[in-house]
Amino acid sequence: MIEPINVFVVDDSAFMRRAITKMLESENDIRVIGTARSGEDAVARVEQLNPDVITMDVEMPGMGGLEAVRQIVAQRRVPIIMVSALTQEGAEITFRALELGAVDFIAKPDAAYENITDVARDLTAKIRTFAGRGARPLAEQATVEAPLRTVTATPRHTRRDEFACVAIGTSTGGPVALSHIIPHLPANFPVPVLIVQHMPRGFTRPLAERLNVQSKLHVSEADDGMVLSPGRALVVPSGKQIALRRTHGAVEARLIDDDGASLHVPSVDVLTAAVADVYGSSALGVILTGMGQDGVRGLHKLKSLGGYVVGQDEATCVVYGMPRAAAKAGLVDRVAPLDDIAQVLVELTA
């Protein structure tokens, strides 16, 4: 008989502790072994309980989720999944917790239970993915507080034609991965950058704003009709897909509703296919850390039209799912560690 995955639930709300416990204990392979109502309690009990995975509320009185993550990750390699409210402050704390060693996050289910099925599916999938994996302590991660290593062009093309647009796709581990790439691109980066990051509604704008503060590029959440331009990065908003339209020599971003064919909204498949359609052999795809295989179908199209693909290597991925799927399909032209990818992009577009 397979041992169940032991989960420790931390939340200051009795309602949320009950809700998360109920959704997890409906799964045969997951068991809630304890709950805590504060960060202090969580830090004190984690050694005793020895959980496989922790769910951690972001905002709590006293010691909040951020400090609890800092202390727990410093003590032991237990995966921590943040449970974040849909607020600017909640998003900011969540992104910081990921930098400190939390492995992923979910949006807190609402009191009306309108999204409980989606949240439960997302949370249980993440718990199964991370059970048995450890979060890397802060000391093992480069953080964005370190001096930025902005790269400069060292032309080393692997082919003759020029790239005109970069499409980046990522999921689990993506917010931290993007913070190791976008802030290290120079202000005069010569082509536009489009980003799909799988995350709940309400988090893509704070992500874009955070990257913008850290970066020399201008980073924003995409709006319908925005013109793509060098030195600018657009994050596709959660809940929308992106299409591109070339008009009068310029390329515009069009935000469209999903047609029901995609598992993810936004989708890396949709992004990379759209970039391939408009830019053809001048399209440059980047596939980063994430669960599943979103991106494979779109990258097939990008490659068939002569585009080029860079994949993150396994050693630096939080989850080597999306890059692995692309590599297994023979779609990756160049594999690079996370901290080398900014340099690779500068070299390829120089």
NUPA-778367 format. One record per residue (C-alpha): residue number from 1; z, x, y. Coordinates in steps of 0.2 Angstrom, whole numbers, plus 5000, padded with zeros to 4 digits. Layout:
NUM  Z  X  Y $
...
//
This chain:
1  5000  5000  5000 $
2  4995  5007  5017 $
3  5010  5009  5029 $
4  5008  4998  5045 $
5  5006  5006  5062 $
6  5023  5006  5071 $
7  5022  5001  5089 $
8  5035  5002  5103 $
9  5032  4989  5117 $
10  5039  4994  5134 $
11  5039  4980  5148 $
12  5052  4974  5160 $
13  5046  4956  5158 $
14  5053  4947  5143 $
15  5038  4935  5143 $
16  5026  4950  5142 $
17  5037  4959  5128 $
18  5036  4943  5118 $
19  5017  4940  5121 $
20  5012  4958  5116 $
21  5024  4957  5101 $
22  5016  4941  5096 $
23  4998  4947  5097 $
24  5002  4963  5088 $
25  5012  4955  5074 $
26  4998  4943  5070 $
27  4989  4959  5063 $
28  4993  4964  5045 $
29  4992  4983  5048 $
30  5003  4983  5064 $
31  5021  4982  5066 $
32  5032  4981  5082 $
33  5047  4992  5078 $
34  5056  4990  5095 $
35  5055  4984  5113 $
36  5062  4991  5129 $
37  5064  4984  5146 $
38  5063  5000  5157 $
39  5057  5017  5157 $
40  5074  5024  5155 $
41  5077  5014  5139 $
42  5060  5019  5133 $
43  5063  5038  5135 $
44  5080  5036  5127 $
45  5074  5027  5112 $
46  5057  5035  5108 $
47  5065  5049  5097 $
48  5075  5037  5087 $
49  5061  5025  5084 $
50  5047  5038  5081 $
51  5033  5026  5085 $
52  5015  5029  5081 $
53  5009  5021  5097 $
54  5018  5015  5113 $
55  5012  5001  5125 $
56  5019  5005  5142 $
57  5020  4993  5157 $
58  5014  5002  5173 $
59  5026  4995  5186 $
60  5045  4993  5181 $
61  5061  4994  5192 $
62  5070  5010  5191 $
63  5060  5023  5181 $
64  5042  5016  5181 $
65  5028  5019  5168 $
66  5022  5034  5177 $
67  5038  5044  5175 $
68  5041  5037  5158 $
69  5024  5044  5152 $
70  5028  5061  5160 $
71  5044  5063  5151 $
72  5038  5056  5134 $
73  5022  5066  5133 $
74  5032  5082  5138 $
75  5044  5078  5123 $
76  5032  5073  5109 $
77  5014  5069  5105 $
78  5014  5050  5104 $
79  4999  5040  5110 $
80  5003  5029  5125 $
81  4993  5014  5130 $
82  4996  5008  5148 $
83  4997  4989  5151 $
84  4992  4987  5169 $
85  4992  4973  5182 $
86  4976  4969  5191 $
87  4982  4977  5207 $
88  4976  4992  5218 $
89  4994  5000  5215 $
90  4993  4996  5197 $
91  4976  5004  5195 $
92  4981  5019  5205 $
93  4997  5022  5194 $
94  4987  5019  5178 $
95  4974  5032  5183 $
96  4988  5044  5186 $
97  4996  5040  5170 $
98  4980  5044  5161 $
99  4980  5061  5170 $
100  4997  5064  5164 $
101  4993  5061  5145 $
102  4992  5042  5142 $
103  4977  5040  5131 $
104  4970  5023  5137 $
105  4975  5006  5146 $
106  4972  4988  5145 $
107  4973  4974  5158 $
108  4989  4964  5157 $
109  4986  4947  5150 $
110  4988  4933  5162 $
111  5002  4920  5161 $
112  4990  4906  5158 $
113  4984  4916  5142 $
114  4966  4913  5148 $
115  4961  4930  5142 $
116  4973  4933  5128 $
117  4960  4934  5114 $
118  4950  4947  5123 $
119  4966  4957  5127 $
120  4973  4956  5109 $
121  4956  4962  5102 $
122  4955  4976  5114 $
123  4973  4982  5112 $
124  4973  4981  5093 $
125  4957  4991  5092 $
126  4964  5004  5103 $
127  4980  5005  5093 $
128  4970  5008  5077 $
129  4960  5021  5085 $
130  4975  5031  5092 $
131  4987  5029  5077 $
132  4990  5046  5070 $
133  4983  5055  5086 $
134  4993  5063  5099 $
135  4992  5063  5117 $
136  4989  5080  5125 $
137  5004  5086  5136 $
138  5000  5088  5154 $
139  5001  5107  5152 $
140  4985  5106  5141 $
141  4975  5097  5153 $
142  4967  5102  5169 $
143  4972  5091  5183 $
144  4963  5085  5199 $
145  4977  5093  5209 $
146  4971  5110  5205 $
147  4959  5118  5217 $
148  4942  5110  5215 $
149  4930  5122  5207 $
150  4914  5115  5216 $
151  4899  5122  5207 $
152  4884  5130  5215 $
153  4866  5130  5209 $
154  4861  5143  5197 $
155  4843  5138  5193 $
156  4841  5138  5174 $
157  4829  5124  5169 $
158  4826  5120  5151 $
159  4810  5112  5156 $
160  4797  5112  5170 $
161  4799  5094  5178 $
162  4812  5089  5190 $
163  4826  5076  5187 $
164  4827  5062  5199 $
165  4843  5052  5193 $
166  4858  5055  5183 $
167  4865  5041  5172 $
168  4883  5044  5165 $
169  4891  5033  5152 $
170  4909  5033  5146 $
171  4923  5023  5139 $
172  4940  5028  5132 $
173  4945  5044  5141 $
174  4932  5041  5154 $
175  4943  5040  5170 $
176  4950  5057  5167 $
177  4933  5064  5161 $
178  4924  5058  5177 $
179  4938  5066  5187 $
180  4933  5083  5179 $
181  4914  5080  5184 $
182  4911  5070  5200 $
183  4923  5080  5211 $
184  4915  5096  5206 $
185  4898  5091  5211 $
186  4892  5098  5228 $
187  4889  5087  5243 $
188  4871  5091  5243 $
189  4869  5086  5225 $
190  4850  5082  5225 $
191  4849  5066  5215 $
192  4859  5050  5214 $
193  4872  5047  5201 $
194  4875  5030  5192 $
195  4891  5028  5181 $
196  4896  5015  5168 $
197  4914  5016  5164 $
198  4920  5002  5151 $
199  4936  4995  5159 $
200  4942  4977  5164 $
201  4937  4968  5179 $
202  4946  4974  5195 $
203  4947  4992  5190 $
204  4930  4999  5194 $
205  4932  4998  5213 $
206  4949  5007  5213 $
207  4941  5020  5201 $
208  4926  5023  5213 $
209  4938  5024  5228 $
210  4949  5037  5219 $
211  4934  5047  5214 $
212  4927  5046  5232 $
213  4944  5053  5239 $
214  4943  5068  5227 $
215  4924  5071  5229 $
216  4912  5079  5241 $
217  4899  5066  5235 $
218  4900  5048  5242 $
219  4906  5037  5228 $
220  4907  5019  5229 $
221  4907  5003  5218 $
222  4889  4997  5217 $
223  4884  4982  5227 $
224  4868  4972  5225 $
225  4853  4979  5234 $
226  4861  4997  5237 $
227  4848  5010  5239 $
228  4850  5025  5227 $
229  4851  5042  5237 $
230  4855  5060  5234 $
231  4873  5065  5236 $
232  4879  5047  5231 $
233  4887  5041  5215 $
234  4888  5022  5211 $
235  4900  5015  5199 $
236  4893  4999  5191 $
237  4906  4985  5193 $
238  4915  4977  5178 $
239  4907  4960  5173 $
240  4890  4965  5179 $
241  4875  4974  5172 $
242  4864  4985  5182 $
243  4845  4984  5185 $
244  4834  4995  5196 $
245  4819  4991  5207 $
246  4807  5002  5215 $
247  4802  4995  5232 $
248  4792  5005  5246 $
249  4796  5021  5238 $
250  4815  5018  5237 $
251  4825  5013  5222 $
252  4837  4998  5223 $
253  4852  4994  5212 $
254  4852  4976  5207 $
255  4868  4968  5199 $
256  4864  4955  5186 $
257  4874  4944  5174 $
258  4874  4949  5156 $
259  4862  4940  5145 $
260  4875  4939  5131 $
261  4866  4953  5121 $
262  4878  4967  5126 $
263  4895  4970  5118 $
264  4900  4978  5135 $
265  4898  4973  5152 $
266  4893  4984  5160 $
267  4884  4993  5146 $
268  4878  5011  5144 $
269  4863  5005  5135 $
270  4858  4994  5149 $
271  4861  5007  5162 $
272  4851  5021  5153 $
273  4837  5009  5149 $
274  4836  5004  5167 $
275  4836  5022  5173 $
276  4823  5026  5160 $
277  4811  5012  5165 $
278  4811  5018  5183 $
279  4812  5037  5182 $
280  4804  5040  5165 $
281  4804  5059  5161 $
282  4814  5062  5177 $
283  4829  5053  5170 $
284  4844  5063  5165 $
285  4857  5055  5154 $
286  4875  5060  5151 $
287  4886  5053  5137 $
288  4905  5056  5138 $
289  4920  5051  5128 $
290  4922  5034  5121 $
291  4924  5022  5106 $
292  4909  5015  5098 $
293  4891  5018  5100 $
294  4886  5010  5117 $
295  4872  5021  5124 $
296  4862  5025  5109 $
297  4849  5011  5111 $
298  4847  5015  5130 $
299  4846  5034  5126 $
300  4833  5031  5113 $
301  4822  5023  5127 $
302  4826  5037  5139 $
303  4821  5050  5126 $
304  4806  5041  5121 $
305  4800  5042  5139 $
306  4803  5061  5140 $
307  4821  5061  5148 $
308  4835  5073  5144 $
309  4852  5070  5137 $
310  4869  5080  5139 $
311  4883  5075  5128 $
312  4901  5080  5129 $
313  4908  5090  5115 $
314  4920  5084  5102 $
315  4934  5096  5106 $
316  4936  5089  5124 $
317  4933  5070  5120 $
318  4948  5059  5119 $
319  4938  5049  5107 $
320  4922  5057  5100 $
321  4913  5040  5097 $
322  4899  5038  5109 $
323  4894  5056  5110 $
324  4894  5057  5091 $
325  4884  5042  5089 $
326  4871  5049  5101 $
327  4871  5066  5093 $
328  4869  5059  5075 $
329  4854  5049  5082 $
330  4846  5065  5087 $
331  4847  5060  5106 $
332  4857  5074  5113 $
333  4848  5089  5120 $
334  4863  5099  5126 $
335  4881  5098  5121 $
336  4894  5105  5133 $
337  4913  5105  5135 $
338  4919  5093  5148 $
339  4923  5106  5161 $
340  4906  5113  5160 $
341  4896  5097  5163 $
342  4896  5098  5182 $
343  4889  5115  5181 $
344  4876  5109  5169 $
345  4871  5095  5180 $
346  4869  5107  5195 $
347  4858  5119  5185 $
348  4847  5105  5178 $
349  4844  5097  5195 $
350  4843  5114  5205 $
//
